[in-house]
Amino acid sequence: MIFWLDNWCANESLSIMLNIIDTPLIDTSLMVWHFLTYAKECDVIKIKLLVDDVHMQLILATPIPSHFVHDDVYKRAQMTKLIILWFL
């Protein structure tokens, strides 16, 4: 899932919540799993770099679906494994 286009809360994408109108400028390489920790929680430090405090609180108040986290944490683990193998 693309970070800016995923429904983080209130069934609205983050780009709509933040009133980002010029969607071609959105970095579509940022994925949701880039902003989740291995503990299956939001990576607050990373998200705060892009989102104001009000929207951060809305995001933190919304539970992360368990099936979604599993898939994204798995992808992150696979990516980490690939990076480690690349350096060997």
C-alpha positions in Angstrom: 0.0 0.0 0.0 1.2 3.5 -0.9 1.7 5.6 2.3 -0.1 8.7 1.0 -3.0 6.9 -0.6 -3.8 4.4 2.1 -6.7 4.9 4.5 -5.0 5.7 7.8 -8.2 6.7 9.6 -11.7 7.9 8.9 -11.8 5.9 5.7 -9.9 8.7 3.9 -6.5 8.5 2.4 -3.7 10.5 4.1 -3.4 12.8 1.1 -7.1 13.7 1.4 -6.9 14.1 5.2 -3.9 16.5 4.8 -5.7 18.3 1.9 -2.9 17.5 -0.6 -4.4 18.5 -3.9 -1.5 18.1 -6.2 -1.3 14.3 -6.1 1.3 13.9 -8.9 3.8 15.4 -6.4 3.2 12.5 -4.0 6.1 10.2 -3.5 4.6 6.8 -4.5 7.7 4.9 -3.5 6.8 5.4 0.2 4.9 2.3 1.3 2.9 1.9 4.5 5.3 -0.8 5.8 8.1 1.8 5.7 6.2 3.4 8.6 5.6 0.3 10.8 7.9 -1.1 13.4 8.8 -4.7 13.9 6.6 -4.6 16.9 3.6 -4.0 14.5 3.1 -0.4 15.6 3.2 2.9 13.8 6.8 4.3 13.6 5.9 7.6 15.3 9.3 9.2 14.6 9.0 8.7 10.9 5.4 9.6 10.6 5.9 12.9 12.6 8.4 14.0 9.9 5.5 14.1 7.4 2.3 14.7 9.5 1.2 17.4 11.9 0.3 16.6 15.5 -3.4 16.7 15.0 -3.3 14.1 12.2 -0.7 12.1 14.1 -3.2 11.7 17.0 -5.9 10.6 14.6 -3.5 8.0 13.1 -2.5 6.7 16.5 -6.1 6.4 17.7 -6.9 4.1 14.8 -6.0 0.4 15.3 -3.8 -1.2 12.6 -5.6 -4.2 11.0 -3.7 -7.3 12.0 -3.8 -8.9 8.5 -2.3 -5.7 7.1 0.5 -5.5 9.6 1.4 -9.1 9.1 1.8 -8.6 5.3 3.7 -5.4 5.6 6.0 -6.5 8.4 6.7 -9.7 6.4 7.6 -7.5 3.3 9.9 -5.4 5.5 11.6 -8.6 6.8 12.1 -9.9 3.3 13.5 -6.6 2.2 15.9 -6.6 5.1 17.0 -10.1 4.3 17.7 -9.1 0.7 19.8 -6.1 1.8 21.8 -8.3 4.1 22.4 -10.9 1.4 23.4 -8.1 -1.0 26.2 -7.0 1.3 27.6 -10.5 1.8 
